[in-house]
Amino acid sequence: MGESRYQFFLAGIIQGSRQDLNVHDQSYRNEIRSVIYRIIPGSRVFCPVENHPESVSYNDKDAKKIFLTHLGKVKESHCLIVYLPEASMGSSIEMWEAYHHHIPVITITLMITNWVVRILSDKVFKDIPAFSQFVESGGLAELLMQRFPEI
């Protein structure tokens, strides 16, 4: 595939069910981003953590503004990629927005019986290597070309 104009939104667990200001390991974001950049050159990947690394400490007013801005970014994207080793309330809302705006949702999770995952995802992969294989085999490019033939 040549240079791309596809915009991806990289969603996934940040705090999950934590009850403190710590976050889950975010290294998955670099793994997923590197696969996309390598296989679909020219892609743009929006990563909320990269753009707001201290977001867990934001006050409510700023947090609301940023979250709503991120939902707008989801709607502007061509694909939502979600990493869920466990449930994430923010990611589920992002999935809902993508689904309602006919944006493909690709979920990486073991929670294959979860209703939100099953109903809102176009594709579900058990781990990042399975997702990478899908991308490397041309599956992601094909999905995007079918959904957005004009790009």
N, C-alpha and C positions, 0 to 999 in steps of 0.2 A: 504494500500500500504506500502511495506517495505521501507528500506532505499533507497534513490533516488540518482541518479547522474545527475539529471536535473539541467541545468543552466538557470536561468531566468534573463532577463534584465528588470528593472523597469523604464519605461519612464513616462514622464508626464510633465505637465506645471511647469515651473520654473518662467520665467518672463512673458510669454504670450505676450500681447500687451503693457506691461508697457514701459514707456519711461524714467525710472530712474533705479537705481541700486537695487531697492527693488525686492523681490520675493514674489510669492503667498505662502500661507500656504502649508507647505510640510508634514503635519501630515498624509496625505493619504498614504505616503510611508511606515510608520510603520504599519498602518492597513493592507495594502495589503501584506506586508512582513510577518506579523504574521500569516495570514491565510495560506499562502503557507508553512511556516515552520511547522505549526501545522498539516496540512493535508498531506503534502508530505515531511516527515522527510528526512533530509540529502540533501535537495535542496540547491543550492547556488543562491543567489540573488545579482546581481550587481546593485548598486544604484549610479548613477552619482553624486547626491547631497552629499551622504555620503562620496564619494571618493574625491570630489572637492567642499566643502561647500562654498568657496569664489570665485567660478568660474565667477560670474558676474563681478568681478573686474579685471579679467585677461586681459592682453594686447592682441592685435589681434593675434600675433604669438603664444602665449601660448594657447589662446582660440581655434585657428584652430587645433593645435596639439592635444589638449584634445578631441575636437569634433570628429576628424577623428579617434582617438583611440577608442572613444566610439562606433563609427560606426563599427569598427572592433569587439568590444565586442558583439554588436548586432548579427553580423554574426556568432559568436561562440556560441550563445545561442540556447537553445531549444525552447524558448518561449519569446515573447515580450509582456509585460503587460503595457498598456498605460492608464493613467488617464488624461482625458481632460474635465474639467469643461468649458473650452473655448479653442479656437484654440491655437496651439503651433507649431511654424515653425520647431523647432528642433525635436519634437516628430513625426511630419509628415514625416520628412526625415528618421527617425529611422524606422517608419512603412514601408516606401518604401523599405528600405534596407532589412528588415525582409521578406517582401512579395517576393522580388526578389530572396531571398535565401531559399525560401520554409520553413520559420520559422513561426509557428503559431503566429498570432497577436490577442490579446484579448484586447478590448478597453472598458473602463468604461467612459461613456459620455451620456449626453442628446442630443448630436448633431447627432441624428440618420439619419437625411436627408443629412448630409454632405457627399459629394462624396468620399473624402479620407477615411472617416470612413467606409462607405458602401463598397467600392471597396477593400480596403486593409485588413479589419478585418475578422478573422475567426468567432469570436463571439463578440457581443456587449451587454453590460449590462448598465442599466440606473444609477446604483449606486454601491457602494462597498458592501452593503448587498446582492444585487442580484448576484454579482460576487462571494461573499463568499458562497452563497447557491450552486452555480454551482460547486465550488471547493469541498465543503463538500459532495455533492451528488456523487462525483467521476467523474464529467464531465471533469475536467481538466486532471486528470490522464488518462482517456480514450482517450482524444484528443492527449495527448503526446505519449501514447502507440501506437496509430494508426500511428502517424507521424514518431516515432522513435522506432520501435519494437525491435531493437537490444539493447536498454538500459534496 
